Amino acid sequence: MQNYQTKTMKILYQLFLAFNSTWLIVVVFLVKEKFKFDFLDEYSIYYSWAIFTVIPIILTALSFLIAITLPKDILNANSVNEIELANNNFLPTYLGYFFVSLGIEDIPTLIVVFAIIYIFTFLSQTLYFNPIFLLFGYHFYFIKTSRNVKIFLITRKHLKTPGENSFEKLRRINNYTFIEL
């Protein structure tokens, strides 16, 4: 029963991470279209835009709380052979998302484009890069282990030298992606 719950929680968390990673496309579109909440009609449009921006930040914060339920893992310092900072590797992808969202003309097209990107993000299940993690002080690294396996690590630590840090509080998102809480 616990194994089923663990698998279910991992899948739900992966769905949630994929959503958080792609939701900024919608935020950019809504701002571009000058969309505004009706209940804020007498207020400036900027209040709506602030809400659009705060929603993915809150959802990302929630993802850290949900991550506590993921299976625990450990990566010993002596099993880390290579470290590569991955923060900047995803900038072209996100710039592409923003340019795509700026080119979308209507909500039905937005829904289709968002759904396609969301599905591909979820199905790739190798990386869950969310730029909002950077606001919370997290960094992204590619780590090559002593078994020659390349993993994606999300941590607040600043990694420079292989073998210098051990990771005692990892949570396994999938076989190649881990988050340190």
N, C-alpha and C positions, 0 to 999 in steps of 0.2 A: 504494500500500500504506500509506504513512504517513497519507494523508488518511482512509482507512478506520480505521486505528488511532486517530487523533485523534477521529473521530466516535464510535467505540465507547467510548473513554475518557470523552468528554463525557457520553454517555448513562449510563454506569456511575456517574459522579460525580454526575449529577443524581438518579439513583435513590438513591444513598447520602445525598445532602443531604436529599432528601424523607424518607427513613427517619429520619435524625437529627432532623429538624424535628418529626416526629410521635411519636417514641418516648416522649416524656415522658408521653403519655396512658397508656401501658402501665405506666410507673413509678408514676404516681399510683394506678392501679387496683390494682397489686400491694400497695402500701402500705396502701391502704384495706381490702383483703381480708386483711391481715396474713399475706400469703404469706411462706413461709420456705423456704430451701434445706434439703433433707434432710441434706446433709453438714454443715450447721451446727446440727444438732438440739440439741446440748448447749449451744450458745451462745445469746446473746440474739438476739431477732428483729431487733434493730437492725443486726446485722452483715449480714443479708440485705438490709435496706433500704439500707445503705451501698453494697453491691455493685450494687443496682438503680440507684442514683444515679450511681455511678462509671462504669458501662457507657456511658451516652450522652456523658459527658465524654471518655472515652478515644476513642470513635468520632468525636467532633467533632475532637479533636486529630489523629486519623488523617486526617480530611478535609483538613486543611491540608497534610499530606504528599502526599496524592493530587492536590491542586490544582496542584502543581508540574508535573504532566504535561499540564495544560490549555493551550490555545493562548495565546500571549502577546499583549498589547495595550497600547496607550499612550493616555492621555488628556492632551492638553496643557492647560496652565493657561488659555491664551487661548480654549479651546473650551468652558469651563464658564461658563454664564450664570446659573444658579440652583442653590442648594444648600438642601436641606430635610432636617433630621434626621428619620430614620424609626424610631428606636429605640422610641418610645412608640406608634407607630401599630399595632403588632401585639399590644400587651398585651390588648386586648379579645378577640382571636382566641384567645390562649393561655389566658386565663381561661375562655373558652367551652369549650376542650378539656378543661380541668381539671374543670369542672362536669359535662361529659358523662361523663368517666371516673368521677367520683364516683357518677353515677347508674346506671352499668352494673352489672348484678347477677351476671353469670356470664362465663366465659371465651369461650364461643361468641359471645356478643353483643359482647364486647371485640374478638374477631377481626374480626367483620363491620364494626364501627364503625371500627376501626383501618384496615382495608383500604380502606374508602370514603374516609376522610380522606387516607390515603396516596396513593391514586390521584388524587384531586382536587388534592392538593399537587403531585404529579409532573406531571400534565397541564397545570396552570396555567402552569408553567415560566416564570413572570414574576419571581417572588421566591422566594428560599430563605432565609427568616428562621428562624434557630435561636437561641433565647435563650441557649444555652450559649456562643455566640460572644462574648457580653458578658463572660463570665468570663475569656476570653482577651484582653480589652482591645479587641475589635473594636466598631465602630459601624456603623450602617446609615444610608445617605443616599439620597435621591432627587436626582439630578443632571439638570439640563436643559442640553443642549449647545447650541452655537451653531447647529446644524442643527435645533433645536427637537425633539430626541429626548430623552425622559425615560428615564434608566437607573437601575438600583438598584446602589449601590456598597457593598461591604463593605470597610472599611478600619480601621486603627488610628489614622489621623490624626483630629485634631479639626478639622473643616472649619467655617469661619465665613463667609469672604468669597469670592465667586466670582472666579476668576482668580488666586487666591493660591497654589494648589497644583497641581502637575502630578503625574501618576500614571504612573511609568515601569515599574512592576512589576505590571501588571494581568494577571489571568488571566480569560479569557472563559468563563463558565459557560454562557451562552446569549447571544442577541443583545441582551438588555436587562439582564443581570445579570453583574457583574464582582466579583472579589475581588482585593484588593491584598495581596500576600504580602511 
